[in-house]
Amino acid sequence: LVKNHKDGNHNNNDPSNIEYICDDCHAKFHQYAKGENSGVHIGGN
């Protein structure tokens, strides 16, 4: 499991902004991190 940022703003100082998701979901999230879906979680989370 890895830490992910719920709203895509990478605010590590806000515990409510952190969730734990599987590595595969995290990788899929990052595939879209710089696209038009930036900050939008995909891959089942």
C-alpha positions, 0 to 999 in steps of 0.5 A, a space after each residue: 500500500 502507498 499513500 495517495 493524495 485525495 485531491 491531488 494537491 500533494 499536501 502531506 501536512 493534512 492527514 485528512 488528505 491522505 489515503 492508502 491505496 494499492 500500488 496498481 491503483 496508485 500507478 494508474 493515478 499517476 498516469 493521469 496526474 499531468 493530464 486533463 484528469 489531473 487530481 482525479 483518482 482512477 483505477 477503482 479508488 
